[in-house]
């Protein structure tokens, strides 16, 4: 979507094809801006769903309107069809009502929390919401504030060491 920020690694559908952002960009057309985008194909089938896990509970009841193709980190809360959904797993903008593997209904009264040691590998330029847990250099870090992929060992304002 033109004007929507896409972090490196974001996957979008455009003109019937999938594209992945090689670099963060402010919504350049993937068929024209080939410096920022490259065609993308799914090489493997999705992994089978693990045993149901409790939906992560974000720090507040704030949400944004869901946007198809926008990258959502684990714990992101979106509004869609008048309801709230929380991302159980990071995803490239799958529809919350169709991709129930990635999304769960959410209400402000939810009390479940993320597993204490759940993390993803840190990726430069990937957007992280507050509370995201990443592994970098063999250590875990938690995002104190949302950030566009700052290095956890350098940007200590945004990241804090985490132990299990």
C-alpha positions as CSV (number, residue, x, y, z in Angstrom):
1,X,0.0,0.0,0.0
2,X,1.5,3.3,-1.1
3,X,2.5,5.4,1.9
4,X,2.6,2.5,4.3
5,X,6.0,1.9,6.0
6,X,7.4,-1.6,5.2
7,X,10.3,-3.0,7.2
8,X,13.0,-5.2,5.5
9,X,11.5,-8.7,5.3
10,X,7.9,-7.5,4.8
11,X,6.0,-9.6,2.3
12,X,3.2,-8.0,0.2
13,X,0.9,-9.2,-2.6
14,X,0.8,-6.9,-5.6
15,X,-0.7,-7.6,-9.1
16,X,-1.2,-11.3,-8.2
17,X,2.5,-11.8,-7.2
18,X,4.3,-11.8,-3.8
19,X,7.2,-9.5,-3.1
20,X,9.6,-9.2,-0.2
21,X,11.2,-6.0,1.0
22,X,15.0,-6.2,0.7
23,X,15.2,-2.8,2.5
24,X,12.8,-0.8,4.6
25,X,10.8,1.7,2.5
26,X,7.8,4.0,2.7
27,X,5.6,2.0,0.4
28,X,7.3,2.1,-2.9
29,X,5.7,0.1,-5.8
30,X,7.3,-3.4,-5.8
31,X,7.2,-3.7,-9.6
32,X,9.0,-0.4,-10.1
33,X,11.3,-0.1,-7.1
34,X,13.3,-3.3,-7.6
35,X,16.1,-1.9,-5.4
36,X,13.7,-2.2,-2.4
37,X,11.6,-5.2,-3.5
38,X,12.2,-8.7,-5.0
39,X,9.7,-11.3,-6.1
40,X,9.0,-13.9,-3.4
41,X,7.7,-17.4,-3.5
42,X,6.9,-19.7,-0.6
43,X,9.4,-22.4,-0.7
44,X,7.9,-24.7,1.9
45,X,4.5,-25.4,3.3
46,X,3.7,-23.7,6.6
47,X,4.8,-25.6,9.7
48,X,2.1,-27.5,11.4
49,X,0.4,-25.7,14.2
50,X,1.9,-26.4,17.7
51,X,-0.3,-27.1,20.7
52,X,-2.5,-24.1,21.4
53,X,-0.7,-21.4,23.3
54,X,-2.3,-18.6,25.2
55,X,-2.5,-15.4,23.3
56,X,0.2,-12.8,24.3
57,X,-1.1,-9.9,26.3
58,X,0.2,-6.5,25.1
59,X,0.9,-3.8,27.6
60,X,-2.2,-1.8,26.8
61,X,-5.5,-1.8,25.0
62,X,-4.2,0.3,22.1
63,X,-4.6,-1.1,18.6
64,X,-4.2,-0.1,15.0
65,X,-6.4,-0.9,12.0
66,X,-5.2,-4.1,10.3
67,X,-3.5,-3.6,6.9
68,X,-3.0,-6.5,4.5
69,X,0.6,-7.1,3.8
70,X,1.9,-5.0,6.7
71,X,4.4,-6.8,8.9
72,X,3.1,-7.5,12.4
73,X,5.4,-8.6,15.3
74,X,4.3,-11.1,17.9
75,X,2.0,-9.3,20.4
76,X,0.7,-6.7,17.9
77,X,-2.9,-5.8,18.5
78,X,-5.1,-4.8,15.5
79,X,-8.7,-4.0,15.0
80,X,-10.5,-5.7,12.1
81,X,-14.3,-5.9,11.5
82,X,-15.0,-4.1,14.8
83,X,-13.1,-6.7,16.9
84,X,-9.6,-6.8,18.3
85,X,-7.0,-9.5,17.5
86,X,-3.5,-10.2,18.8
87,X,-0.6,-11.7,16.8
88,X,0.3,-15.0,18.3
89,X,3.3,-15.2,15.9
90,X,5.0,-12.6,13.7
91,X,3.4,-12.5,10.3
92,X,3.4,-10.5,7.0
93,X,-0.1,-9.2,7.4
94,X,-2.3,-12.3,7.2
95,X,-6.0,-11.7,7.7
96,X,-6.9,-12.1,11.4
97,X,-10.2,-13.9,10.7
98,X,-8.7,-16.4,8.3
99,X,-5.2,-17.0,9.7
100,X,-6.1,-18.2,13.1
101,X,-2.8,-19.9,13.5
102,X,-1.2,-16.4,13.6
103,X,-4.0,-14.4,15.2
104,X,-6.3,-14.8,18.2
105,X,-9.3,-12.8,19.3
106,X,-8.2,-10.3,22.0
107,X,-10.0,-8.3,24.7
108,X,-8.5,-5.9,27.2
109,X,-9.4,-8.3,30.0
110,X,-6.9,-10.9,28.7
111,X,-4.5,-11.9,31.4
112,X,-2.2,-14.4,29.7
113,X,1.4,-13.4,29.0
114,X,4.1,-14.4,26.6
115,X,6.2,-17.4,27.6
116,X,9.2,-16.0,29.4
117,X,11.8,-17.4,27.1
118,X,10.0,-17.1,23.7
119,X,12.2,-15.1,21.3
120,X,13.0,-14.6,17.6
121,X,16.4,-13.9,16.1
122,X,17.0,-10.1,15.8
123,X,16.9,-8.7,12.3
124,X,18.2,-5.3,11.4
125,X,15.5,-3.0,10.0
126,X,12.6,-5.2,11.2
127,X,10.1,-3.3,13.3
128,X,9.7,-4.4,16.9
129,X,6.9,-3.5,19.2
130,X,7.5,-2.9,22.9
131,X,7.8,-6.2,24.7
132,X,9.3,-8.1,21.7
133,X,12.0,-10.5,22.8
134,X,14.9,-11.2,20.5
135,X,18.1,-13.3,20.6
136,X,21.3,-11.6,19.5
137,X,24.9,-12.7,20.1
138,X,23.7,-15.7,22.2
139,X,21.8,-13.4,24.6
140,X,18.2,-12.4,25.0
141,X,16.9,-8.8,24.8
142,X,13.5,-7.2,25.4
143,X,12.3,-4.1,23.6
144,X,11.5,-1.4,26.2
145,X,10.0,0.8,23.4
146,X,8.9,0.1,19.8
147,X,11.8,0.6,17.4
148,X,12.6,0.0,13.7
149,X,15.2,-2.7,14.4
150,X,17.9,-0.9,16.3
151,X,20.8,-3.1,17.5
152,X,20.0,-4.4,21.0
153,X,23.7,-4.1,22.1
154,X,24.0,-0.5,20.9
155,X,20.6,1.0,21.4
156,X,20.2,0.4,25.2
157,X,17.5,3.1,25.3
158,X,15.3,0.8,23.3
159,X,16.5,-2.7,24.5
160,X,17.2,-4.3,27.8
161,X,18.9,-7.6,28.6
162,X,16.5,-10.4,29.4
163,X,16.9,-13.6,31.4
164,X,14.5,-16.5,31.6
